[in-house]
Amino acid sequence: MKKYVVFLVFTALVSVMLTVCEGPAGPQGIQGIQGEKGEKGEAGKTGEKGEPGAPGEPGEKGEAGNDGLSIIWKGALDKSPEKPQLNWAYYNRVDKKSYIYDGKTWQVLAQDGESGQQGSKGETGGNGETGGNGETGGNGETGEKELTAEWLKNQSGGDSEDDPLLLSINTDLSGWQKILEIIEEAEKYVELDLSQCDMSGTVFNPDSGISVGKAKIVSITLPDKATQIAKGSSEATRAFNGFVNLRSLNAANLTDIGAYAFHGCSKLALTELPEGLTKINTFSFRSCSSLAIKTLPPGVTEIGANAFNGCSGLMEMTLYDKVTKIGSYAFNGCSNLKFFTCLAETPPSLGSNDFSKNSSLVIKVPAASLETYKNAANWKDLSDKIIAINGSSRKIKP
């Protein structure tokens, strides 16, 4: 390579010298070595898009398809038609599928699609127009008031036993003494309604040991839960001890009146006893001189000894045919009792001295049992007073 450079320098020097001397041109030099390859030039711009080609020729016509089936539609049925023929079709309402008969069996043609998913909730609609005013509602029930002596004092009425104040209470009778104390402090005569009161058990016991407030109670309605009145063992322990002004009693579900219950309640002026009553115990109404009962309830089976002893207000009495026992002295001292009717075919057992002091008494019994009564124990002592019931008197209904 160095040789060629020296040679080129030399040649150039000779050329300069010859040019300066302006001599004749020398012979052409040997061709120089080829230069190195130059860098690639930039790409030329994309040519414009050519025009679309002409449409191709139409393809050949395809082969004709097979003929379709001719379906004979039999409608919607609960089961497949009998004696089917080829291409019969129907919709089964039971399994929600359509079937077609292929000459041998029924093939599924189509079936109901399943229900789609529930769509999204739509936008809330605008408020409707305001409706007109409705009719005015009735008055609501009066709210319960706390029972206090001050409240009771401010109520109208109740200033005398002839003008009692109706006092309805809805509470637990574990607070019975407090109720009596309020009545006493308010100094009001009341008709006391305890029908809605709650109580422990079914035996109503107004506690003979409490004295306050009872003299102000003119009438009493027992709790609906009460089926019995507590029994006492003497006049001092009677259930209604101290109820000296009691005139009436209401007891919807009472079946048993305990011994001595109303003993000495001389102002008790009942004209009937609770319909469900079955037993009247000893001394229950002893000396209730204002009692005016004419008929005992039809379910009564037993009347205890002295039950109505001294009830001078009784003028007539009818016992239904379920009575089996009348205790001693039961109606002794009922000096105004004129008619006593007993409908039992079999004479009830009768204690001693049941109708003493009843010189004008007439005892009526079923005609078919007249002689039986006149010969029965203790009844036979009253045989001169016993007569047969006439037809109309027998038709007393419970």
Wavefront OBJ file of the C-alpha trace (Angstrom):
o trace
v 0.000 0.000 0.000
v 2.907 2.345 0.824
v 4.347 1.705 -2.617
v 1.222 2.911 -4.244
v 1.184 6.079 -2.162
v 4.764 6.901 -3.075
v 3.995 6.265 -6.625
v 0.947 8.501 -6.564
v 2.898 11.303 -4.927
v 5.583 10.970 -7.411
v 3.204 10.956 -10.286
v 1.447 14.035 -8.979
v 4.755 15.844 -8.610
v 5.764 15.007 -12.146
v 2.372 16.181 -13.365
v 2.789 19.502 -11.582
v 6.202 19.912 -12.966
v 5.082 19.164 -16.449
v 2.196 21.579 -16.160
v 4.448 24.351 -14.976
v 6.796 23.660 -17.809
v 3.876 23.421 -20.109
v 5.357 20.424 -21.832
v 3.439 17.954 -23.891
v 0.916 15.665 -22.160
v 2.312 12.424 -20.915
v 0.750 9.085 -21.309
v -2.458 8.245 -19.168
v -1.659 6.938 -15.768
v -2.690 3.652 -14.413
v -6.320 3.593 -13.016
v -6.470 4.162 -9.283
v -7.828 1.775 -6.764
v -11.713 1.711 -6.481
v -13.077 3.820 -3.599
v -15.105 2.390 -0.715
v -18.923 1.767 -1.150
v -21.071 4.747 -0.195
v -24.006 4.656 2.264
v -27.547 3.553 1.088
v -29.727 6.404 -0.063
v -33.182 7.220 1.314
v -36.194 5.161 0.084
v -38.257 6.666 -2.681
v -41.954 7.741 -2.176
v -44.822 5.112 -2.461
v -46.428 5.070 -5.850
v -50.173 5.929 -6.275
v -52.877 3.140 -5.833
v -53.856 1.461 -9.073
v -57.467 1.430 -10.349
v -59.843 -1.458 -9.169
v -59.876 -4.560 -11.285
v -62.964 -5.555 -13.297
v -65.741 -7.743 -11.508
v -65.284 -11.492 -11.771
v -67.752 -13.668 -13.647
v -70.811 -15.203 -11.686
v -70.242 -18.628 -10.116
v -72.108 -21.731 -11.197
v -75.664 -22.375 -9.774
v -75.761 -24.813 -6.838
v -77.693 -28.078 -6.813
v -81.419 -28.004 -5.805
v -82.192 -28.903 -2.115
v -84.382 -31.805 -0.970
v -88.121 -31.285 -0.656
v -89.333 -30.167 2.878
v -91.682 -32.162 5.142
v -95.425 -31.589 5.041
v -96.536 -31.336 8.752
v -100.096 -32.029 9.844
v -100.538 -29.879 13.005
v -102.877 -31.337 15.655
v -102.764 -28.408 18.081
v -101.904 -28.188 21.808
v -102.705 -31.381 23.750
v -102.023 -32.899 27.175
v -100.891 -36.184 25.601
v -100.016 -37.584 22.166
v -102.905 -38.208 19.717
v -104.138 -41.752 19.342
v -103.424 -43.721 16.120
v -100.879 -41.172 14.797
v -99.910 -40.937 11.138
v -96.674 -39.892 9.469
v -95.754 -36.233 10.033
v -98.480 -35.561 12.537
v -97.272 -32.919 14.993
v -98.625 -31.408 18.216
v -97.604 -29.305 21.238
v -97.583 -31.087 24.628
v -98.912 -28.695 27.289
v -97.488 -30.848 30.090
v -93.787 -31.037 29.200
v -93.781 -27.881 27.026
v -92.429 -29.644 23.915
v -93.565 -30.021 20.298
v -93.454 -33.501 18.764
v -93.609 -34.986 15.229
v -94.437 -38.579 14.383
v -91.840 -40.215 12.098
v -93.959 -43.275 11.397
v -92.635 -45.204 14.404
v -92.150 -42.900 17.372
v -92.738 -39.315 18.395
v -89.656 -37.193 17.916
v -89.036 -33.843 19.635
v -89.555 -31.083 17.133
v -89.050 -28.122 19.407
v -89.397 -27.167 23.073
v -90.098 -24.054 25.072
v -87.038 -22.084 25.926
v -86.073 -21.421 29.525
v -86.972 -18.117 31.077
v -84.318 -15.527 30.623
v -82.607 -13.761 33.485
v -84.504 -11.024 35.184
v -83.914 -7.715 33.566
v -82.367 -4.846 35.457
v -84.632 -2.664 37.514
v -86.139 0.175 35.562
v -85.911 3.744 36.645
v -88.312 4.883 39.326
v -91.350 6.506 37.833
v -92.353 9.983 38.747
v -94.730 10.687 41.607
v -98.402 10.382 40.761
v -100.910 13.052 41.479
v -101.925 13.477 45.095
v -105.169 11.649 45.848
v -108.133 13.289 47.470
v -108.633 13.229 51.222
v -110.077 9.991 52.610
v -113.045 9.783 54.913
v -112.500 10.785 58.492
v -111.715 7.770 60.650
v -113.673 6.878 63.750
v -112.557 7.874 67.188
v -109.794 5.722 68.632
v -110.173 3.862 71.858
v -109.668 5.832 75.016
v -106.214 5.288 76.403
v -105.819 3.702 79.798
v -105.465 6.067 82.740
v -103.530 5.361 85.867
v -105.958 4.736 88.696
v -105.375 7.233 91.471
v -107.555 8.521 94.268
v -107.235 12.049 92.875
v -108.441 10.971 89.431
v -111.336 8.998 90.909
v -112.398 11.941 93.098
v -112.703 14.148 90.013
v -115.101 11.797 88.217
v -118.776 12.670 88.181
v -121.189 10.451 90.107
v -120.464 7.976 92.834
v -121.537 10.206 95.681
v -124.121 7.711 96.934
v -124.799 3.991 96.643
v -127.830 4.833 94.492
v -125.634 6.670 91.987
v -122.487 4.563 91.690
v -119.638 5.378 89.326
v -118.713 2.720 86.765
v -115.054 1.843 87.354
v -113.537 -0.550 84.799
v -110.055 -1.762 85.611
v -107.568 -3.674 83.483
v -104.707 -4.740 85.694
v -103.194 -7.638 87.597
v -105.162 -8.400 90.768
v -101.957 -8.843 92.701
v -102.584 -5.142 93.381
v -106.108 -5.772 94.759
v -105.435 -4.092 98.119
v -104.137 -0.960 96.386
v -107.363 -0.765 94.336
v -109.449 -0.948 97.506
v -107.338 1.719 99.203
v -107.837 4.096 96.259
v -111.610 3.542 96.330
v -111.631 4.190 100.074
v -109.578 7.386 99.776
v -111.659 8.740 96.878
v -114.857 8.151 98.871
v -116.739 7.111 95.733
v -119.378 4.399 95.410
v -118.503 2.257 92.400
v -119.715 -0.471 90.084
v -116.419 -2.325 89.863
v -115.715 -4.144 86.588
v -112.767 -6.557 86.866
v -113.638 -8.652 83.804
v -110.405 -7.799 81.958
v -108.145 -8.178 84.972
v -105.517 -10.863 85.157
v -105.317 -13.113 88.195
v -103.348 -16.069 89.458
v -105.361 -19.255 88.968
v -109.134 -19.357 88.564
v -110.340 -18.910 92.169
v -111.420 -15.344 92.920
v -110.531 -14.364 96.479
v -111.259 -10.769 97.532
v -109.361 -11.404 100.801
v -111.608 -11.388 103.814
v -108.791 -9.882 105.884
v -108.932 -6.532 104.049
v -111.695 -4.184 105.160
v -110.987 -0.863 103.391
v -112.890 0.125 100.252
v -115.304 -2.826 100.160
v -118.248 -0.896 101.618
v -118.056 1.445 98.577
v -118.546 -1.387 96.062
v -122.202 -1.569 94.995
v -121.724 -4.009 92.096
v -118.876 -6.260 91.050
v -118.030 -8.081 87.810
v -115.532 -10.869 88.366
v -112.540 -11.480 86.081
v -113.328 -13.636 83.051
v -110.715 -16.084 84.302
v -112.627 -16.716 87.529
v -114.523 -20.032 87.679
v -114.784 -20.295 91.474
v -115.278 -18.016 94.461
v -113.010 -18.822 97.383
v -114.562 -20.732 100.247
v -114.563 -19.615 103.850
v -114.895 -21.551 107.078
v -117.020 -19.052 108.983
v -118.814 -15.741 108.632
v -115.593 -13.933 109.520
v -113.628 -15.648 106.734
v -116.301 -15.378 104.009
v -115.030 -14.216 100.624
v -117.214 -11.112 100.500
v -116.766 -10.102 104.097
v -117.139 -6.323 104.357
v -119.167 -5.866 101.158
v -122.092 -4.477 103.120
v -123.520 -2.466 100.211
v -123.067 -5.091 97.485
v -126.234 -5.346 95.406
v -125.272 -7.235 92.245
v -122.787 -9.742 90.910
v -121.729 -10.626 87.361
v -119.549 -13.652 86.695
v -119.513 -14.954 83.112
v -117.632 -18.194 83.769
v -118.461 -19.025 87.379
v -119.216 -22.706 88.141
v -118.712 -22.975 91.910
v -119.660 -20.617 94.762
v -117.562 -21.382 97.822
v -118.888 -21.898 101.336
v -119.927 -18.722 103.185
v -119.114 -16.636 100.076
v -121.950 -14.077 100.420
v -123.009 -14.850 103.969
v -124.723 -11.792 105.446
v -124.718 -9.659 102.243
v -128.226 -8.467 103.068
v -128.412 -5.977 100.166
v -127.478 -8.546 97.504
v -130.575 -8.456 95.291
v -129.777 -11.014 92.606
v -132.645 -12.242 90.442
v -130.544 -14.929 88.765
v -127.265 -16.737 89.228
v -124.501 -17.298 86.602
v -125.728 -19.707 83.922
v -122.764 -22.090 84.207
v -123.098 -22.648 87.944
v -123.034 -26.318 89.057
v -122.562 -26.182 92.825
v -123.782 -23.905 95.630
v -121.885 -24.695 98.810
v -122.862 -24.444 102.472
v -123.906 -21.033 103.815
v -123.201 -19.475 100.381
v -126.151 -17.066 100.586
v -127.012 -17.336 104.286
v -129.088 -14.342 105.421
v -129.060 -12.662 101.980
v -132.515 -11.277 102.709
v -132.789 -9.245 99.481
v -132.131 -12.222 97.207
v -134.963 -12.580 94.661
v -133.884 -15.649 92.638
v -136.726 -17.721 91.166
v -134.837 -20.434 89.300
v -131.445 -22.010 89.838
v -129.238 -22.595 86.750
v -129.997 -25.889 84.942
v -126.542 -27.350 85.611
v -126.754 -27.155 89.420
v -126.393 -30.625 90.962
v -125.854 -29.851 94.635
v -127.157 -27.303 97.143
v -125.178 -27.216 100.370
v -126.551 -27.050 103.893
v -127.861 -23.609 104.907
v -127.147 -22.366 101.388
v -130.247 -20.118 101.324
v -131.075 -20.155 105.028
v -132.720 -16.899 106.078
v -133.259 -15.639 102.503
v -136.613 -14.089 103.308
v -136.826 -12.404 99.900
v -137.329 -15.720 98.084
v -140.953 -16.231 97.059
v -140.652 -19.123 94.634
v -137.898 -21.484 93.538
v -137.482 -24.008 90.726
v -134.773 -26.675 90.631
v -133.970 -28.486 87.399
v -133.685 -32.239 87.023
v -129.916 -32.473 87.578
v -130.168 -31.703 91.288
v -129.244 -34.786 93.349
v -128.649 -33.315 96.806
v -130.229 -30.620 98.998
v -128.414 -30.129 102.299
v -129.980 -29.632 105.705
v -131.545 -26.246 106.438
v -130.896 -25.244 102.815
v -134.160 -23.273 102.603
v -134.883 -22.972 106.301
v -136.022 -19.504 107.320
v -137.234 -18.590 103.818
v -140.437 -17.337 105.388
v -141.920 -15.945 102.161
v -141.228 -18.964 99.993
v -144.636 -20.065 98.671
v -143.828 -22.371 95.754
v -140.964 -24.847 95.487
v -140.714 -26.882 92.252
v -138.328 -29.795 91.776
v -138.182 -31.275 88.270
v -136.006 -34.283 89.111
v -137.778 -37.586 88.437
v -135.794 -39.165 91.248
v -136.163 -37.277 94.538
v -132.860 -35.592 95.491
v -131.490 -36.561 98.871
v -132.981 -34.084 101.356
v -131.468 -32.974 104.653
v -133.428 -32.212 107.790
v -135.397 -29.036 108.513
v -135.091 -27.765 104.975
v -138.422 -26.023 104.842
v -139.219 -25.182 108.444
v -141.035 -21.898 109.033
v -142.790 -22.286 105.648
v -146.329 -23.065 106.782
v -147.955 -22.102 103.484
v -145.355 -23.731 101.222
v -146.460 -25.823 98.201
v -143.961 -28.317 96.784
v -144.439 -29.352 93.141
v -142.885 -32.529 91.698
v -143.325 -34.570 88.499
v -146.677 -36.344 88.489
v -145.065 -39.683 87.703
v -142.887 -39.355 90.807
v -145.495 -37.972 93.210
v -145.761 -41.071 95.408
v -141.990 -41.594 95.296
v -141.413 -38.118 96.740
v -144.081 -38.619 99.412
v -142.330 -41.757 100.623
v -138.693 -40.625 100.284
v -136.573 -39.837 103.347
v -137.350 -36.389 104.808
v -139.645 -35.681 101.846
v -142.313 -37.788 103.494
v -142.355 -35.334 106.404
v -143.617 -32.780 103.873
v -146.074 -35.103 102.099
v -149.050 -32.883 102.879
v -147.361 -30.041 100.931
v -146.329 -32.093 97.865
v -148.490 -31.971 94.731
v -148.045 -32.983 91.094
v -146.850 -30.493 88.520
v -149.500 -29.715 85.948
v -148.676 -29.975 82.229
v -147.784 -26.325 81.678
v -145.492 -26.103 84.674
v -143.382 -29.026 83.445
v -142.336 -27.160 80.319
v -139.774 -24.942 81.962
v -136.732 -24.745 79.710
v -133.172 -24.331 80.863
l 1 2 3 4 5 6 7 8 9 10 11 12 13 14 15 16 17 18 19 20 21 22 23 24 25 26 27 28 29 30 31 32 33 34 35 36 37 38 39 40 41 42 43 44 45 46 47 48 49 50 51 52 53 54 55 56 57 58 59 60 61 62 63 64 65 66 67 68 69 70 71 72 73 74 75 76 77 78 79 80 81 82 83 84 85 86 87 88 89 90 91 92 93 94 95 96 97 98 99 100 101 102 103 104 105 106 107 108 109 110 111 112 113 114 115 116 117 118 119 120 121 122 123 124 125 126 127 128 129 130 131 132 133 134 135 136 137 138 139 140 141 142 143 144 145 146 147 148 149 150 151 152 153 154 155 156 157 158 159 160 161 162 163 164 165 166 167 168 169 170 171 172 173 174 175 176 177 178 179 180 181 182 183 184 185 186 187 188 189 190 191 192 193 194 195 196 197 198 199 200 201 202 203 204 205 206 207 208 209 210 211 212 213 214 215 216 217 218 219 220 221 222 223 224 225 226 227 228 229 230 231 232 233 234 235 236 237 238 239 240 241 242 243 244 245 246 247 248 249 250 251 252 253 254 255 256 257 258 259 260 261 262 263 264 265 266 267 268 269 270 271 272 273 274 275 276 277 278 279 280 281 282 283 284 285 286 287 288 289 290 291 292 293 294 295 296 297 298 299 300 301 302 303 304 305 306 307 308 309 310 311 312 313 314 315 316 317 318 319 320 321 322 323 324 325 326 327 328 329 330 331 332 333 334 335 336 337 338 339 340 341 342 343 344 345 346 347 348 349 350 351 352 353 354 355 356 357 358 359 360 361 362 363 364 365 366 367 368 369 370 371 372 373 374 375 376 377 378 379 380 381 382 383 384 385 386 387 388 389 390 391 392 393 394 395 396 397 398
